[in-house]
Amino acid sequence: MAARGNVIFDTERCKGCELCTTVCPVDIIEMSSKLNSRGYHFSQIKDGAMEKCIACGFCGMTCPDFVIRVERL
């Protein structure tokens, strides 16, 4: 059985670089249409897509600002 994960974003620290969206092998990360308090579009999981997360951790490893935490379920 494949590993499952829960991805948690610190949206206030996100600067919208979009690096995490390019490395996700299951394509579940997108940029929000909303802005954080710093004026950046932040990363988020697509609606209903969290169950597709395989807990690879690529998004967290790629983030230059340590915005993303991946928990294995």
Buried (B, 14 or more C-beta within 10 A) or exposed (E): EEEBBBBEBBBEBBBBBEBBBEBBEEEBBBBBEEEBEEEBBBBBBEEEBBEBBBBBBBBBEBBEEEBBBBEEE
